[in-house]
């Protein structure tokens, strides 16, 4: 069979081009192997980056939800000692964490702006003041805090979706 195939190839091309064809077919094989490896490696790296970002975003999400609960508790119950300080420090920690996220500058700034609005909802009124007034769970202040939290969490999910479309 091999001799028959060789005679067929010789019939189509001369000996000089036959050696070139054998060399080229070997090169094509290696190019396909390297190209396939490159594609698989790139996909694996992308999947790992996606998993790492998802875990960091989930941690930020948990921090924001904890801070939200603590903020609502601060406004609806009698605040404990240094509770206001703890809330402010948690906002700073969340900001630092978001700044380290591997997102575009635009996405990061969107999240940080919404965190700022969340902080404003928590600290603008009835916070670190001598005229503290305990709020009802259905008060406008608590509603603003919950709305701000939902906005931040939605933007985090949108940023993740945009990065990995």
N, C-alpha and C positions, 0 to 999 in steps of 0.2 A: 504494500500500500504506500509506503514511504517513497519508494523508488518511482512509483507511478505519479505521486504528487510532485516530486522533484522534477520529473520530466515535463509535467504540466506547467510548472512555474517557469522552467527553462524555455518552454515554448512561448510563454507570454513575455518574459523579460530575459535579457542577456545575463551572463555570469556576473558582471560588474555591479549591476543593479540588484541582483539577488543578494549579495553580501550586505549591501546597504539596507535592503528590506529586512533581513534578519536582524541587523543591528537596530534598526528603527523599531521593530516590533518588540524587542527586548527593552528598549528605552520607554516605549509606550506603557509597558507593563509596570515599570518602576514609577513612572509618572502617575499612573492610576493608583498604585499602592500609596504613594506619598500624598496624593490629593485626597484619597479616602481617609487616611490617617488624620490629615489636617482638618477635614470636615468633622470627623467624630470627636477629635480633641476639642475643637471649638464649641461643639454642642455640649460636651461634658463640662467645659469651663463655664458656659452660660448657665447650665442647670445648677452648678454649684453656687455661682453668684446669686442666682434667683433664690436658692434655698437659704443662703446666708442673709440676704436682704430681708427675706420673709421673716426669719427668726428675729432679726433686729427690730423690724417694724412691729412684730407681735409684742416684743418687750416694751417698745415705746407705747404701744396701744394699752398694755396692762398698766404702765405707769400713769398714763393719762386718765384711765378709768379710776385708778386708785386715788389720784389727785382730785378728780371730780367728786368722788364720794367723800373724801376728806374736806373738800371745800363746802359741799352742801351741809355736811355735819357741822362745820365751823359756823355757818350762817343760821342753822336751824336749832342748834343746841348751844349751851353755854360753852364758849371756847376754853380749852385748857391752857395751861401755861406753855408759852412758846409755840403754840399751834400755828399762829400767824407766821412766825419765822420758818417753821417747817414747810409750810405751803409755799412760801417764796423760794426757799432753797430747792424744793422739788421742781418748780418751774425752771430754775436755772439748770438743774440736772437734765431735764427733758430738752431744753434748748441746746445744751452741749451735745447730747446724743443725736439730735436731729441734724446738727451741723456736721456730724461725722458720717452721715448716711451717704452712700455712693449714688446720689441722685443728681440730676442736673441742677444748676444754680437756680433756675426758674422754679422748679418743683420744690426745692428746699426752701426758697423764700416764700412760696405760697403757704407751705406748712408752718413756717415760723410766723408769718403774719397772722394766721388763724390761731396759733398758740398765744400770740400777743393779745388777740381779741378775747380769748378764753381767760387769760390772766386779768385783762381789764374787767371782764364780767365778774371775776372773783374778788378783785382787790379795789375796784374803783369806789364802791359804796360799802359802808358798814364794815370796813376792814381796818384794823389797827387804829381804832378811833375811841375816844372817850365816850362817845354817844352810841355805843353798840346797841342795836336792837335785834332781838331774836326774830328770825323770819319764819313764816309758815312754809311747809313743804310745797305748797302750791303758789308761793309768792312769785312776783315778777322776777326778782333777783335770782331765785333758784331756777326758774324757767330759762333765763338768759344764760346761766351757767350750763345747763343741760343742752341748750341749743348750740352753744359755742363748742362743747365737747363733740357733739354729733358732726359739726362742720369740720373739725380737725380730723376726726376719724374717717370721714368720707374722703377728704383730700388725700390722706395717707393711702387709702385704697386706690384712689384714682391715679396717684403717682406711681404706685406699684404696677397697675395695669398698663399705664402709658410706657413704662420702661420695658416691659416684657410682652409687647404685642407681637 
